[in-house]
Amino acid sequence: MARGWESKDVESQVEEKKLAPRELPRGQRTPEQIRVDLERKGLELSRTRIVNDLESATNPNHRKSLEAALAFLDKKLSELN
């Protein structure tokens, strides 16, 4: 009898994997949502590094480059939201 329950449990897990993204149980994310979240996290980490570098930069050309990078990252982040 335990085997029957076990196989039904496996069957239900397989069915859950086959669900379309709009049918996913609450709290689960689609691959696209995961990709966007990972991209956002990477951009935020890069932005933090640029801000830290900008605080200590003294060369005007380097500061200009960092400011341009910061503007680019802010634009990309706003596009994701």
VMD Tcl script that builds the backbone (N, CA, C; Angstrom):
set m [mol new atoms 243]
animate dup $m
set s [atomselect $m all]
$s set {name element resname resid chain x y z} {
  {N N MET 1 A 0.819 -1.190 0.000}
  {CA C MET 1 A 0.000 0.000 0.000}
  {C C MET 1 A 0.869 1.262 0.000}
  {N N ALA 2 A 1.996 1.214 0.670}
  {CA C ALA 2 A 2.885 2.373 0.710}
  {C C ALA 2 A 3.378 2.719 -0.694}
  {N N ARG 3 A 3.607 1.717 -1.518}
  {CA C ARG 3 A 4.060 1.976 -2.874}
  {C C ARG 3 A 3.035 2.777 -3.665}
  {N N GLY 4 A 1.794 2.473 -3.505}
  {CA C GLY 4 A 0.743 3.198 -4.216}
  {C C GLY 4 A 0.737 4.670 -3.843}
  {N N TRP 5 A 0.844 4.945 -2.573}
  {CA C TRP 5 A 0.876 6.343 -2.134}
  {C C TRP 5 A 2.120 7.044 -2.642}
  {N N GLU 6 A 3.235 6.328 -2.616}
  {CA C GLU 6 A 4.492 6.906 -3.050}
  {C C GLU 6 A 4.434 7.260 -4.541}
  {N N SER 7 A 3.900 6.373 -5.348}
  {CA C SER 7 A 3.845 6.643 -6.782}
  {C C SER 7 A 2.871 7.775 -7.087}
  {N N LYS 8 A 1.783 7.867 -6.323}
  {CA C LYS 8 A 0.852 8.979 -6.536}
  {C C LYS 8 A 1.507 10.304 -6.167}
  {N N ASP 9 A 2.332 10.306 -5.136}
  {CA C ASP 9 A 3.039 11.520 -4.738}
  {C C ASP 9 A 4.000 11.954 -5.846}
  {N N VAL 10 A 4.726 10.994 -6.404}
  {CA C VAL 10 A 5.645 11.289 -7.500}
  {C C VAL 10 A 4.860 11.804 -8.697}
  {N N GLU 11 A 3.732 11.185 -8.981}
  {CA C GLU 11 A 2.905 11.611 -10.103}
  {C C GLU 11 A 2.428 13.051 -9.907}
  {N N SER 12 A 2.014 13.393 -8.709}
  {CA C SER 12 A 1.546 14.761 -8.466}
  {C C SER 12 A 2.695 15.759 -8.599}
  {N N GLN 13 A 3.907 15.371 -8.207}
  {CA C GLN 13 A 5.054 16.254 -8.360}
  {C C GLN 13 A 5.376 16.485 -9.833}
  {N N VAL 14 A 5.272 15.427 -10.618}
  {CA C VAL 14 A 5.517 15.558 -12.052}
  {C C VAL 14 A 4.476 16.479 -12.675}
  {N N GLU 15 A 3.237 16.347 -12.287}
  {CA C GLU 15 A 2.175 17.208 -12.809}
  {C C GLU 15 A 2.414 18.663 -12.437}
  {N N GLU 16 A 2.884 18.919 -11.235}
  {CA C GLU 16 A 3.168 20.288 -10.810}
  {C C GLU 16 A 4.242 20.911 -11.690}
  {N N LYS 17 A 5.227 20.131 -12.086}
  {CA C LYS 17 A 6.303 20.634 -12.942}
  {C C LYS 17 A 5.780 21.010 -14.322}
  {N N LYS 18 A 4.708 20.359 -14.773}
  {CA C LYS 18 A 4.169 20.591 -16.106}
  {C C LYS 18 A 3.222 21.791 -16.159}
  {N N LEU 19 A 2.876 22.378 -15.020}
  {CA C LEU 19 A 1.931 23.489 -15.000}
  {C C LEU 19 A 2.450 24.665 -15.811}
  {N N ALA 20 A 1.557 25.338 -16.478}
  {CA C ALA 20 A 1.919 26.540 -17.212}
  {C C ALA 20 A 2.254 27.639 -16.202}
  {N N PRO 21 A 3.063 28.658 -16.603}
  {CA C PRO 21 A 3.454 29.707 -15.666}
  {C C PRO 21 A 2.272 30.392 -14.981}
  {N N ARG 22 A 1.182 30.591 -15.671}
  {CA C ARG 22 A 0.036 31.265 -15.058}
  {C C ARG 22 A -0.675 30.367 -14.042}
  {N N GLU 23 A -0.360 29.083 -14.065}
  {CA C GLU 23 A -1.003 28.139 -13.162}
  {C C GLU 23 A -0.089 27.742 -12.000}
  {N N LEU 24 A 1.072 28.385 -11.899}
  {CA C LEU 24 A 1.986 28.034 -10.823}
  {C C LEU 24 A 1.374 28.375 -9.475}
  {N N PRO 25 A 1.607 27.541 -8.496}
  {CA C PRO 25 A 1.111 27.850 -7.154}
  {C C PRO 25 A 1.680 29.178 -6.658}
  {N N ARG 26 A 0.953 29.825 -5.795}
  {CA C ARG 26 A 1.362 31.121 -5.261}
  {C C ARG 26 A 2.744 30.997 -4.617}
  {N N GLY 27 A 3.598 31.983 -4.847}
  {CA C GLY 27 A 4.929 31.985 -4.265}
  {C C GLY 27 A 6.011 31.447 -5.194}
  {N N GLN 28 A 5.636 30.762 -6.245}
  {CA C GLN 28 A 6.629 30.274 -7.199}
  {C C GLN 28 A 6.778 31.293 -8.313}
  {N N ARG 29 A 7.998 31.398 -8.842}
  {CA C ARG 29 A 8.272 32.379 -9.881}
  {C C ARG 29 A 8.574 31.681 -11.203}
  {N N THR 30 A 8.265 32.376 -12.283}
  {CA C THR 30 A 8.552 31.852 -13.612}
  {C C THR 30 A 10.040 32.033 -13.908}
  {N N PRO 31 A 10.562 31.318 -14.885}
  {CA C PRO 31 A 11.967 31.510 -15.261}
  {C C PRO 31 A 12.272 32.958 -15.658}
  {N N GLU 32 A 11.322 33.617 -16.300}
  {CA C GLU 32 A 11.514 35.014 -16.692}
  {C C GLU 32 A 11.626 35.908 -15.455}
  {N N GLN 33 A 10.793 35.675 -14.459}
  {CA C GLN 33 A 10.863 36.460 -13.223}
  {C C GLN 33 A 12.197 36.234 -12.521}
  {N N ILE 34 A 12.666 35.010 -12.526}
  {CA C ILE 34 A 13.952 34.693 -11.901}
  {C C ILE 34 A 15.072 35.398 -12.650}
  {N N ARG 35 A 15.017 35.392 -13.989}
  {CA C ARG 35 A 16.039 36.055 -14.800}
  {C C ARG 35 A 16.079 37.549 -14.511}
  {N N VAL 36 A 14.903 38.173 -14.435}
  {CA C VAL 36 A 14.832 39.614 -14.165}
  {C C VAL 36 A 15.377 39.921 -12.766}
  {N N ASP 37 A 15.022 39.091 -11.794}
  {CA C ASP 37 A 15.514 39.300 -10.433}
  {C C ASP 37 A 17.035 39.184 -10.365}
  {N N LEU 38 A 17.593 38.203 -11.067}
  {CA C LEU 38 A 19.042 38.038 -11.081}
  {C C LEU 38 A 19.728 39.207 -11.778}
  {N N GLU 39 A 19.139 39.669 -12.872}
  {CA C GLU 39 A 19.707 40.813 -13.587}
  {C C GLU 39 A 19.661 42.061 -12.703}
  {N N ARG 40 A 18.530 42.262 -12.017}
  {CA C ARG 40 A 18.391 43.416 -11.125}
  {C C ARG 40 A 19.433 43.360 -10.003}
  {N N LYS 41 A 19.605 42.193 -9.428}
  {CA C LYS 41 A 20.579 42.035 -8.333}
  {C C LYS 41 A 21.995 42.351 -8.819}
  {N N GLY 42 A 22.338 41.865 -10.012}
  {CA C GLY 42 A 23.658 42.161 -10.577}
  {C C GLY 42 A 23.859 43.644 -10.825}
  {N N LEU 43 A 22.828 44.304 -11.357}
  {CA C LEU 43 A 22.915 45.742 -11.598}
  {C C LEU 43 A 23.044 46.515 -10.289}
  {N N GLU 44 A 22.305 46.086 -9.270}
  {CA C GLU 44 A 22.385 46.761 -7.981}
  {C C GLU 44 A 23.769 46.598 -7.347}
  {N N LEU 45 A 24.356 45.413 -7.482}
  {CA C LEU 45 A 25.705 45.204 -6.958}
  {C C LEU 45 A 26.721 46.075 -7.702}
  {N N SER 46 A 26.582 46.146 -9.013}
  {CA C SER 46 A 27.482 46.991 -9.799}
  {C C SER 46 A 27.316 48.456 -9.414}
  {N N ARG 47 A 26.080 48.857 -9.193}
  {CA C ARG 47 A 25.812 50.243 -8.810}
  {C C ARG 47 A 26.464 50.563 -7.466}
  {N N THR 48 A 26.366 49.650 -6.521}
  {CA C THR 48 A 26.982 49.856 -5.217}
  {C C THR 48 A 28.492 50.019 -5.344}
  {N N ARG 49 A 29.107 49.192 -6.172}
  {CA C ARG 49 A 30.553 49.290 -6.378}
  {C C ARG 49 A 30.930 50.616 -7.017}
  {N N ILE 50 A 30.152 51.050 -8.010}
  {CA C ILE 50 A 30.430 52.315 -8.695}
  {C C ILE 50 A 30.296 53.484 -7.719}
  {N N VAL 51 A 29.255 53.481 -6.893}
  {CA C VAL 51 A 29.059 54.554 -5.914}
  {C C VAL 51 A 30.240 54.600 -4.943}
  {N N ASN 52 A 30.690 53.437 -4.478}
  {CA C ASN 52 A 31.840 53.394 -3.571}
  {C C ASN 52 A 33.102 53.907 -4.251}
  {N N ASP 53 A 33.317 53.525 -5.507}
  {CA C ASP 53 A 34.484 54.011 -6.245}
  {C C ASP 53 A 34.391 55.517 -6.472}
  {N N LEU 54 A 33.201 56.002 -6.733}
  {CA C LEU 54 A 32.996 57.429 -6.991}
  {C C LEU 54 A 33.320 58.268 -5.758}
  {N N GLU 55 A 33.045 57.731 -4.581}
  {CA C GLU 55 A 33.330 58.466 -3.346}
  {C C GLU 55 A 34.827 58.693 -3.145}
  {N N SER 56 A 35.637 57.793 -3.646}
  {CA C SER 56 A 37.076 57.920 -3.429}
  {C C SER 56 A 37.839 58.401 -4.663}
  {N N ALA 57 A 37.160 58.571 -5.779}
  {CA C ALA 57 A 37.836 58.982 -7.016}
  {C C ALA 57 A 38.219 60.466 -6.949}
  {N N THR 58 A 39.443 60.761 -7.368}
  {CA C THR 58 A 39.907 62.148 -7.368}
  {C C THR 58 A 40.195 62.659 -8.777}
  {N N ASN 59 A 40.540 61.786 -9.680}
  {CA C ASN 59 A 40.831 62.181 -11.053}
  {C C ASN 59 A 39.527 62.553 -11.755}
  {N N PRO 60 A 39.457 63.773 -12.320}
  {CA C PRO 60 A 38.218 64.215 -12.978}
  {C C PRO 60 A 37.753 63.298 -14.116}
  {N N ASN 61 A 38.695 62.773 -14.879}
  {CA C ASN 61 A 38.323 61.875 -15.975}
  {C C ASN 61 A 37.751 60.563 -15.447}
  {N N HIS 62 A 38.347 60.058 -14.387}
  {CA C HIS 62 A 37.846 58.820 -13.787}
  {C C HIS 62 A 36.462 59.056 -13.187}
  {N N ARG 63 A 36.271 60.191 -12.518}
  {CA C ARG 63 A 34.961 60.524 -11.946}
  {C C ARG 63 A 33.901 60.612 -13.049}
  {N N LYS 64 A 34.268 61.231 -14.166}
  {CA C LYS 64 A 33.330 61.372 -15.284}
  {C C LYS 64 A 32.916 59.995 -15.811}
  {N N SER 65 A 33.892 59.105 -15.922}
  {CA C SER 65 A 33.617 57.747 -16.379}
  {C C SER 65 A 32.697 57.010 -15.401}
  {N N LEU 66 A 32.970 57.154 -14.113}
  {CA C LEU 66 A 32.135 56.500 -13.095}
  {C C LEU 66 A 30.719 57.072 -13.087}
  {N N GLU 67 A 30.603 58.383 -13.268}
  {CA C GLU 67 A 29.278 59.004 -13.311}
  {C C GLU 67 A 28.478 58.522 -14.511}
  {N N ALA 68 A 29.158 58.338 -15.635}
  {CA C ALA 68 A 28.481 57.810 -16.829}
  {C C ALA 68 A 28.023 56.367 -16.581}
  {N N ALA 69 A 28.875 55.584 -15.938}
  {CA C ALA 69 A 28.509 54.195 -15.615}
  {C C ALA 69 A 27.322 54.169 -14.654}
  {N N LEU 70 A 27.320 55.067 -13.685}
  {CA C LEU 70 A 26.225 55.138 -12.725}
  {C C LEU 70 A 24.912 55.524 -13.418}
  {N N ALA 71 A 24.978 56.468 -14.332}
  {CA C ALA 71 A 23.778 56.862 -15.076}
  {C C ALA 71 A 23.252 55.693 -15.909}
  {N N PHE 72 A 24.160 54.955 -16.533}
  {CA C PHE 72 A 23.765 53.794 -17.332}
  {C C PHE 72 A 23.070 52.748 -16.457}
  {N N LEU 73 A 23.669 52.454 -15.302}
  {CA C LEU 73 A 23.077 51.446 -14.400}
  {C C LEU 73 A 21.712 51.904 -13.884}
  {N N ASP 74 A 21.589 53.176 -13.556}
  {CA C ASP 74 A 20.296 53.690 -13.095}
  {C C ASP 74 A 19.230 53.563 -14.190}
  {N N LYS 75 A 19.626 53.813 -15.433}
  {CA C LYS 75 A 18.681 53.679 -16.549}
  {C C LYS 75 A 18.237 52.228 -16.711}
  {N N LYS 76 A 19.200 51.303 -16.663}
  {CA C LYS 76 A 18.870 49.886 -16.801}
  {C C LYS 76 A 17.963 49.415 -15.661}
  {N N LEU 77 A 18.235 49.875 -14.442}
  {CA C LEU 77 A 17.405 49.500 -13.300}
  {C C LEU 77 A 15.990 50.037 -13.453}
  {N N SER 78 A 15.862 51.267 -13.948}
  {CA C SER 78 A 14.516 51.821 -14.121}
  {C C SER 78 A 13.750 51.082 -15.216}
  {N N GLU 79 A 14.455 50.568 -16.213}
  {CA C GLU 79 A 13.795 49.792 -17.273}
  {C C GLU 79 A 13.261 48.460 -16.750}
  {N N LEU 80 A 13.928 47.908 -15.737}
  {CA C LEU 80 A 13.483 46.627 -15.166}
  {C C LEU 80 A 12.261 46.777 -14.285}
  {N N ASN 81 A 12.069 47.966 -13.751}
  {CA C ASN 81 A 10.915 48.193 -12.850}
  {C C ASN 81 A 9.672 48.526 -13.581}
}
mol reanalyze $m
mol bondsrecalc $m
mol representation Tube
mol addrep $m
